[in-house]
Each structure stands twice: as C-alpha cells, then as structure tokens.
Amino acid sequence: MLEIKNLKASINNKTILKGLSLSIKPGELHAIMGPNGSGKSTLANVLSGKDGYNISGELNFKGESLKDVPVEKRAQKGIFLAFQYPLEIPGVNTNNFLKTSLNSLRKSKGEKELDSLAFLKLVKEKSSELGIDEKILSRQLNVGFSGGEKKKNEILQMKILDPNLSILDETDSGLDIDALKIIAKGVNSSRDSKKSFLVITHYQRLLDYIKPDFVHVLSDGKIIKTGCGELAEELEKTGYKKLN
Amino acid sequence: MKQQELEKAKEYKYGFTTDIESIRAPKGLNEDIIKFISEIKKEPKWMLDWRLKAFSRLKNMKEPNWQKPKYPKINYQDLYYYSAPKSSNEKPKSLDDVDPKLIETYKKLGIPLKEQEKLAGVAVDAVFDSVSVATTFKDKLTEKGIIFCPISEAIQKHPELVKKYLGSVIPITDHYFATLNSAVFTDGSFVYIPKNVRCPMELSTYFRINASETGQFERTLIIADEGSYVSYLEGCTAPMRDENQLHAANVELIALDDAEIKYSTVQNWYPGDENGKGGIYNFVTKRGACRGKNSKISWTQVETGSAITWKYPSCILQGDNSVGEFYSIAITNNHQKADTGTKMIHLGKNTKSKIISKGISAGKADNTYRGLVDINKKALNSRNYTQCDSLLMGNKCGAHTIPYIKNKNSSSIVEHEATTSKINEEQLYYCNQRGLNQEEAVGLIVNGFCKEVLQQLPMEFAVEAQKLVGISLEGSVG
C-alpha cells in the first residue's frame, strides 16, 4: 500500500525527516509514537502532499510514485488524513462539505455522484454506527465544535469517504475516554484486509483500544525502533529517553 | 475562432457579440439627440420636456470625483446614446415576432425566453442595448392587475403613474450621472403592483450591452401600492471590448403603506481583461423610498463584474416602522475596482435598517465599502445594524471600509461591526485533503463567507450566484 524509502523533508531550511523508511501492507495498522518535535506531524503532512516541504527519497502509494502529485489527487487516490487540528470554515454546512468531498472523490473514480437523499442515508447510517449525534452535521464546519466533536467529525468523515489509507494525526490528543472509544470504534470497524492505517500518537492510551500490527518509534526524524504491540506498553513505562 | 479568442471566451463566457443590424443615433450629447430618442420612442411632450429640463441642468453640473477608484475622463460627445436592433423598430407583438438572433443571444446567456413562457416561475423583461425586446408572462400578470412592461411602453400607456413617480425618489437634479440618465435614458422596466396584491412570481429584467461605444442608460421604476409585495431580479452582461463602456442606470423603488419590495441584482458586466483593459464603468443610482407606514425595501446585490463599480443602493425610510435592508457581495479580481455600499436615511419613527456587506478582493483589485447611516432628529427609537466583512486573497489587493454615521437623537441605536481576514492556506489544504481541487475549495470557502447574503437571493438565482462567485475568483489562488 505505502512504501517510504529514505524520506527526507525540510521546511524553511530546517530538516525534519532525516531518512525515514516504512512499509505498510494492505490490511495493516501501524502506530507511530514519538516525543514532541520528532517529526510525526511532518510525516502526516508530507504523506498528504502539503505544500512547502523540500522532499527527497521515495514515496510510493499503491505502486505509484507520489512525487509531484498534489494534495487533492492523493486524496482521490485514497489517502485520508484525520487532522490534529481540524479547520473551521465559517458559513459552510458540514453536511454540504462532506457531500461535496464525497462526490469529488466519486467523480475522480468515474462513479456516479450521490444525490442528497442517498447521501443523507449514508450519513445517518455511519453516524449512528459510531454513536455520533448527527446534529453536528447541520452546523457550520467545525465552527464552535468542542475538541472532541472536531475529532469525532474527522472519524465520521473517514468512515464516509472510505479511504484505502487512513492517517490519524494525534486524533486521540485531548479526548475524554468516551470520545476515545468512538475514535477507536471508527477505526476498528473499518479494518479489513484491504485497508491500511497509520496512527500517529503521543500516548499508548489509544493503543489499548486499537491493536496495531506494528509500533514504530520516531525520534529526530528517523524510525529508531520497530516492534509489535508490546513496544507501546514498554514505552509508556520507560519513556522515550531511554531509547536514544 | 482563433485560439486566443477561444481562451478569452473561456474567461468571460458572456463576452460574445451578436451580429445584428442596429439603428443608432449619431454620436454626441445634445438636444437633438434627446429629441431623437424621445421621438423614436413616440413619447408625449411632457416626457420630452422632462428630459430637456434634466439636460439643461446637466450643462451646469460637474462629474463627482470623491470616489476611490479614479478613471480617465469620459468624452460624453464621443458616445452613442441610442442603439437598437433594427428588427425591433417594428415593435414585436409577441415573442414569435422577436428577431430569432436576439432570442439566440438570450439563450446563450441562459435565459431561454421561449421556454420561460411555458415554465411557470420567472417573468423576464429583456433589454438589449437601448430597447426592451420581450416581456414574458404578460397575460398572467395582467390578470392580477400587475403592470410589468418596458418603461417606454408605460410612458405611453400609464402616464399618470409615470408622471407621479418618475424622479420622485431620484430627482432630476440629483447628481451628474443621475441627471445624465434622466436626459437620455432609453429603456428599462416598469412595475406596478396594485393594492394588496402579492406578485405570484419573480419579476426579472436582463440587461445586455451589445453595440460598441454605446452607453447604456436604463431606467427602472417599481411601485408597490399599499399592502402589496414584489420580488424583482436584474441580471447584466456585456461583450468583451477593449474600450470602456459606460453604464449609468437609475432605479427608483416606491413602497407605500405595508408594502414590500425585494430587489436583487446579479451584476456580471464585462470586467476588463487581466491587465485591466476594457470593461464596463458601472455607475448606477439606485434608491428606494419606504414612503408608507410599515413598508419594507430590501436590496440584495451580487457584484462580480465591471471594471469599476460605483453605486450605493439606498433606502429612505420615511414611513413610521419602515424597514430598509442592504445585503451585498462585491467581488473584485485582477484590476477591478469597486466603491459600493448603501445609504440608510431614517426619517420616520421606529425605523430599522440592516446592512450586511461582504467584500472580496483578489489579484490587484481594490474594494471599498462606503456607507451612510443617517438617523434624523424625529426618527425616534430607530435602529441600525451594520456588518462589513472583507476577505483578501493574495497580498496585492486592497479592502477599505468607510462608514459615515450620523445619529441625531438619543433614543436611536447604531451598531457597526467590521472584520478583515485573509483566505487561509490551512483551510484550503484541509479542503484539498478531502479531494476538492483549488478552485472548488476557494468557491466553497468564499461561498461560506458570503452565505448570509446569498441566502437572501431568490432560490432560482442563489445557485447561479454561487457558481458565479466561484468563477469570478478562478485562478486567483495558488
């Protein structure tokens, strides 16, 4: 699904990622942990194609290079990023945003656009599956949403857009236990042999609910250790410092 | 079409010209021309006298120059003041008599008059250069006693109404362009809604400048008698030309006791090319009088076109408890300039006004909101709420807010809020990540910014306006 080889990324002449390699196969869920400033969010941004980075190394998605592929094309190919800080867009109805988004993805795949009725049915189904109050969808996109509502909205978008690779950028930060469970449910219920996940997190807490196939420790722009689920527990006890 | 022309046409899709024979008055502004216009329209003498009176006043007037966007001096003697498609000289009696080429033009503009006649919904009066070519749905409206016709026809058939109200809101001595219009106006729409009648459909006028070196001076007069209601929409386009063309219209609205007029404009005159060459000078005077108690006038404008837009649709709140509203979206891109806003003159007691203005600037454009709220001594317990928001795209454009507030009594309240923001790269990134391309993303964000105004438009036009907002800003980001 995703092949990263010796990825380097810098911004404003500051190198953040310093030769990162990672391979994610279909059906796998990888967790990336690491201290502040290790380059976790940069990795998420670079994978999604955000502007402003100077990049070298290889980045392949479904066997094709992502070099010079703009953000929206990557999204159309099936990469989804759940934002750490979802943006507020005043005046734009959340439902309308989601529908526009879903339909541009469908269009790019040559599928028929969903009409309002079919779309609302899909939204209803997915939000009740996650236990999310669909009222938030008739509000302006993320405007006045609590931190938890914003994150839940990201996961609901993930469920509706149904991507091949979902990247969760610290989606668990600042959430109470109930919201955390909803996020976990969203991920777990989507997992199958074709979909892949890259879950970026600060804490091991989320991994109590989402069981990763692999855990990577990112430090100073490189993956310095890879293991299975137990690695996360170990880190929680010992901290990141010991690894350096 | 040559490649270059093709590309040009893509930028402004209404930029075509229609090859149609036209009758033109010779160039120049003088009494003979005014007599020519009056004669060709078979006007009664009182109308000609009215025009000549305006013209004699004009000779002693100077063009105002306090506005922010400056423009090269206009040579008024070098313009045509009358141009009409030849075939309409013999007035068409029904749509079937209208020159098929004209119908074709309106079809290109997205107003199939023929189909409109069949589809219930919108009655259209279409003005091509200087004359009205077709008015649809006449029969249906006549049943209710509603008059909706070209103003030249109203002058002949309903002189008592025209005499009583024409110039009663915008006096012929008002200011240079209004006076010029009074002298040389050629056509426009006339609407009269009788007492206690709710107009059953949207009334709409479509203005089109086709001929070159021609000014368009249309005149619209809408009268809503006691207890009546009407919603009216105008749309405008013009072909692409390298020269600047002048459009100086006058629009007068009169609402009597308990009447309501909703006036919406979607203005998409040719804005000039990306280097600022050509385009329409849109210098328009629009004013409504809430003459009766509990009357209401609401202006909604979506201004996306023109090289220079200079207009202040205003409300004179004479009747007690009357309400004035102004909702505006002004989009300027490339070298376009806009100096627009409103005037709310509170004269009656308990009068209310609301101003919502959204200015969007991109490219090297300059966008000014200028507004006056004037609450008279006797206008006790009046209220105004003003909100002006500006959105900037890129760093070569400008936005300015110039409010004038005069509150002459202590029982009235005036509120003013203003914000300026830049379109946020992170918001665009967020939309891109959800699969929207740059243009879709900009359209979405800008439409969100304009939402409070867009939702004031009649349903049928809201969708069109939303698309227009997106198109006007194409290529302005990234």
Interface residues (C-beta under 8 A of the other chain):
Chain A: S48 G49 K50 D51 P70 V71 E72 A75 Q76 F80 L81 F83 P86 L87 I89 P90 G91 V92 F97 T100 S101 S104 L105 S108 Q140 L141 Q157 L161
Chain B: N424 E425 E426 Q427 Y429 Y430 C431 N432 Q433 R434 G435 L436 N437 Q438 E440 L444 I445 N447 G448 F449 C450 K451 E452
